[in-house]
Amino acid sequence: MNPFAFGLQESFKVAVQVFIMIGVLGGYKGRLYMITFFSLLSGICLAIHIFPPDASAVNLITNFSCLFYIFLLLIPLFKPTETVIAILLPLLLFVNESLQTTVLLIDTAQLVGISAYAYAAAALLIAAFALYKADKTFSGKASLRSFMNPSEMVLFLATFNLVFGGLNGFTGKGPIPSLQKGLNNFLTGVISLIKDSLLIPTNKNFEVPGNIILNFFSSSRFAMALTAMFLLIPPVYLFLKLLITPEPETSNGAGRAEIRKRIALYRGELMRRGTPIILSLIVLIVLLHSANLTLNPAYEPPHVPLIAEDGVLRIPLTDSIGDISGGKLCKYSFNRNGAAYRIIVMMRPDGEIAAMADACEICPPRGYVQRGNYLICKYCNTPIPAETLGQEGGCNPIPLSYKTEKDYLLITVEDVIKAYAKAGAKFHGRH
């Protein structure tokens, strides 16, 4: 890591956010500068105190990052005053930012030498000078207040941090997966405490009423849904609030020209203030989708070649390649008359094995990949719940009949060819 480039990147992130806050909260300029300075200084001092951070310190910092996003995104919902935002926002933005940045800088300095501090200081001075010149140049000439009010500014800065990596120097996975993981750990701890208090057994082979519901609330899927709610409710709330802004008065005897002017100004304000909110909403949706892909990466094993014996394919339940009972997707293939046929096998959550053609009756036979407890069609991206595998219709893989003999699944070549014929005549031979 280049100390100068890293320092310049982090310093300009701070400078841009301070410039936006001053543009919206111009009357609090002195207070914003002072709180920003002490926030950065507090994070630096704390980093020096805990360095090198042990496991508990890293966990505490990561959890604080999680709380940072929750607080930051929920601030607009409580209609805070400008004074509260001017005090609280720099603290939330910059204490943890400077803490993690300083820890990484100290760690880098131990590798490249004390010159890392000089490079970082130079980068900080450049960013501070750029902020000073920008403030002097645009002070009194342009205001960001026409584009966003203080609550909308909080949403914009939260999105800004999410886009540029946020406060996750320790995890390296991005802010949204870290938020989801933090919420999952919190929910798991709460549910575990409830189970212990109610003396609910945790044996997976012995389910009691309500245990399934509690397990759902402690699952990573619920934590991801809660994360999406935290991220999407604020922009939706602000957008709806903007839409119900009262229209200008047009029935007070004003002339037509004056009425047209008022309406134009009203629509212009809606467009200006609505654009940052809509952009934030779009960015958050894209980031959530990317985070979901990061947390649930696609799994596609290589096809294991099979050789038919007397028209029968023998698939081992357990071999050196893998175990079908593990809940992972297994793929196989064989050739017949110059065409390749693919078979997928997977154990459903109920313990039953589903054998299927790697194709459905609707889409071209591109096949499937596994993501969590779903199979995903590679052509149309439709998610197929693992519980429905082996059922016909829709985009479900075409089921195959099989028999079990000792440690093998027996599938006839004829059944596989018939299954692929169901994929549609226009796709026949392209698999």
N, C-alpha and C positions, 0 to 999 in steps of 0.2 A: 504494500500500500504506500503510495507516494504521499508523504506528510503534507506537502504544500497543496496538492490537488484535493486531498481529503479535507484539509483545513479550509480551503477556499470554498469547497462545496457546502460544508456545514455552516460556515460563516455567512455565505450568501443566502442560505435557507433562512437563517435568523434575520438577516437584514431585510429580505423581501417581506417576511411576516410583520416585522416592526413597521415597515413602510406602509403596508396595507392597514395596520391598526391605526397609525397616525392619520392616514387618509380618511378613515371613517370616524375616528374619535379624535378629531383635531384639537378639541378643547382640553384633552388630557395628555398632550404631548409630553410635558415635563414629567408627569407621573409615569407614563409608559416607559420613557427612557430610564427612569430611576428603578422601577420594578424590574425591567429587563436586565439592567446591570446587576442588581443584587440576586436575581434568579440565576443568571449565568455564574456569578461568583459562588453562590451556594452549591450549585452542582459541581463546580471545579473542586471546592474544598471537600465536599463529601466524597468525590472520587479519589482524592489524595488520601483521605482518611481510611477508606476501605481497601485500597489497593495493596496486594492483589486480591480481588474479590473471591471469597470462597463460595461454595455451592449455595449456601443459605442467602448470601448477599445477591448473587445472580438471580436466584428465585424471587427475592424481594423486589429487585429492580424490574424484572419481567412482569410481575404482578402489578407493580405500580404503573407500568406502561398500559396494561389492560385497563386499570382504573382510569388512567388518563383519557383513553378513548371514550370510555363510558361517560365520564363527566363532561368531556368536551362536546360530545354529540347530543347530550341531553340538556345542555345549558339553554338552547333556544326554546325548549318546551316550557320553561319556568318563567319566561318573560322577565329576565333580569334587567336591572337598570344599567345605564351606561357606566356608572361608577363601579358597580360590581364587576362588569365585564372588563373594564380597564385595569382592575386590580387582579382579578382571578385568572384572566386569560394568559398574561405573560408568565405567571407562576406555573400554570399547567403546561404551557408550551416549552419553557426553556430550562426549568430545573432539571428534569430528567434528560432532556436533550444534551445539556452541557455535561451532566454526569456520565452518560454513556460515551459521549465523544471524548471526554478527558481520559476515561479508562482505556479506550482504544488507543489514544495518543501516547499514554504512558507505556502501554504494552509495545507499541511500535518503536518508541524511543529506546527501549531495552534491546531492540534488535538492530536498529540502524544508528544509534548514538544520539547524543544530546542535540545534534543539529536538527532533529525532528521538531523540537520546541521552537527553534528559530524560524523554521519554515512555516509552522502553524501560526506563530505570532505575526509573521509577514502577511499571511493570508487573512488573518483577522483584521489587521490594519487596512488592507485593501478593501475588504467588505465594509468596514466602518466608514472609510472615506467615501465609498460609493453611496452609502446610505445618507451621509451628510450632504453630498452634492445633490442627490435626488431630492432630499427634503428642501434644500435651499432653492432648487430650480422650480419645483412644483408647488411650494408653499404659497397658498393664496391664489394660485392660478388654476388649479384643478382639484376637484374633490371626488373621492370615491363614494361619498355619501349618496350621490344620485344613482349609483349602481347597486348599493346594498346598505341595509340598516345594520346596527350592531349584531343582532341575532343572525342575520344572513351572513355577516362577516365570519362569525364563529363557525358556521357550517362550511363556508368556503375554506377557511384555514384548516379545519379538520380534514377536508378532502385533500387539500394541498399536502398535508403530512402523510396521508395514506398513499398518495400517488408517489411521493418521493421517499418512500421507505419508512417513514415514521420513526419510532423510537425502538428499533429492534436490532441494535448492533450485536446483541448477544445471541439471539435466536437464528438470525439469518434466513428466516422463512417468510418474513413480511408481517405487517401489523395485523391483518385480518386473521390468518391462521393462529397467531399468538393470542389474539383476543378470543378466538374460538377455544383454544386450548385452555386459557385461563378460566373462561366460563365453565368449561367441561370439568376442570379440576375442582372448581368451587361447588358445582352442582353435585359431583360425585361425593365430595366430603359431606355436604348437607344431607344427601340421601342416605349415605352410610350412617350418619348420626341418627337419622330418623329410624332406620332399621334396627340399630342397636337399642334405641329407646323403646321401640315397640316389640323387641325380641323377635324380629322377623328373621327366619333362617336364610342364609345366603347360599345354601346348597343348590346348585343348578338343576339337580335331578329331583328337587322337591320344591315345587312352586306353590305359593299360598295366594289367596285372593289379595289383590292390590300390589303384589310383588312385581308383576309385569308392568304396571303403570309406573311404579317407582323406578324400575330399570330404564323405562323410556325417558323419564325426566333426567336421568343421569347419563344418558347416551350422548355420543358426540353429534348425532343427527339433531337432537333437540338443542344442543349448545350452538350448532351452526344456525338453526332457525332463530334462536334468540339473538345471535350476532347480527343476522340479516335484519331483524326487527329494530335493533339499536341503530343500525346504519341507515335504514330506509325511512323510518317514521319521521325523523327531523326534517329531511328535505320535502317529504310529502306534506307534512304539517305546514311548513313555511310556504310552499307553493299554493296550497289551498287557502291559506290566510291571505296571500297576495291576490288570489282570484276574487275573494269576497270584499276587496277594498271598495269602499263606497264610490260610486261614480260622481263626477263633478256636478254641481248644481246647474241646471239649465232652465229652470222655471222662474227665475227671479227678474225677468224683464230684460235680460241681456240681449244684445243684438246677435244676429246669426253669425257674424264674423267672430264675435267673442265666444259664442258657444262652440264653434268649430275649433277655435284655439284651445279652449279648455279640454275638449275631447281629445285633441291631438296630443296635448301635454300629458293627459291621463294615460293614453295608450302608450306614449313614448316611455313614461315611467314604468309601466307594467312590463314593457319589453326589456328595458335596461335591467330592472331588478329581477325579472324572471329568468333572464339568460344565465346568470351564475347558478341559480338554483337548479335549473334543468340540467346544466352541464354537470353539476355536482351529483345529481341523481343518476345520470347516465354513467359517470365515472364509477360511482359506488356499485352500480349493478355489474359493470364489467369486472371490477375488482373482486366482488363476491363470487362471480363465476370462475375467475382465475383461482381464487383461494379454494373453491370447492374442487377444482381439478388438482390443485397441489395436495390437498388433504386426501383426495381419493384418486390417485393416479390410475390410469388405465393399465390393465394387466392382460397381456396376450402372450401365452406360451407358444413356443414353436410347434409345428405339426409333427407328430410322431408317425413315421411311415408304417403302414400295416400291409401284410401280405395275406390274401385270402386263401384259405384251405378248404377245398370242396365247396366254394361259394359262401364260406362263413368267415367272418372277421372275429378274431379273438383279442379282446382288450383286457390286459391285466388290471385288476383292481389296485394292486400295489406292486411297484417295481422300482428300479433304480432312478427312474425319471420323476416319479412322484406318487402320491397317494390320492386316489379319487375321493376318499372320505374326508379330505382336508378342507372341502368347501371351495377349492380353487378350480377355475376353468381348466379343462384338459382338452387338447386338440389332437386329432388324428387325421390321416389322409391315406388314400390308395388310388391307384390308376386303373382304369378299365376302358379299353378301346380308345386310347389316346386322350381321354378326359380325366381330370383330377376331381375326386370327390372328397369332401371334408366332413368330418364328424366331430361333434363336441359332446363332452360328457361332464356333468357336474352334479354334486350332491346338493339337494335342496335343504333348506333349514330344518324340515321335518325328518331328515335322515334318509329319504328316498332318493335313489339315483335316477337322473334324467339323461337319456341318450337322445341326441338330436342331430339333424343335418345342420351344417353351419350356414343355413340359409332360411329364409321365410317365404311365404307365398305372395308377398307384396313387392319387396324390393329386389333389385339385382343382388345376386348372392355374394356380397362383399364379405359377409361373416360378422362375427361379434367379438367384442372385447369385454372384459370384466372391470367394473368400477364399484368397489364395495360389495353390496349385496344385490347388484344389478348387472345384467348383461346389456351392453349398448350396441345397437345396430350401427355398423360402420358406414352405412349408406345414409340413413335418415336420422341417426343419433337418438332414436327412441330408446328410453330406458325400459328394460324388461325385469320386473321383480323376480328374484330367485324362487319365490314361492309358486310362481305360475309356470315354471319350466316344465315341459312335458305336456302342456296344454296346446291345443290347436287354435289357429285363428290369429288375425292381426299380424303384428310384427314379431310374434313369438317364433323361435326356431321350430322347424317342422319336427315333431317327435318321431322317434324310431322305436320299433318294438325290439325287445331284447330278452334273452334268457341268461340266467347265471348258472355257471358250472364251476364249482370249486372257487377258485380265485379269479375267474374270468367273466367278462360280459361277452355274450355271443350275439352278433348282429349279422344278418344275412346281407350279402351284396345286393340282392334283388330289392330288399326293402330300402336300402340307401338310394339306389337308382330311381325307384318309384318316388321317394321323397323329393329328390331333386327335380323330377318331372313336374311336381306340384309348384315349383318355383316359377313356372310360367314358360310357355314355349319360346317366347322372345328372348329368354335368358338361357335357354338350354344350350349346353356346350361351352358357355363362357366361364364356368366355374373352375 
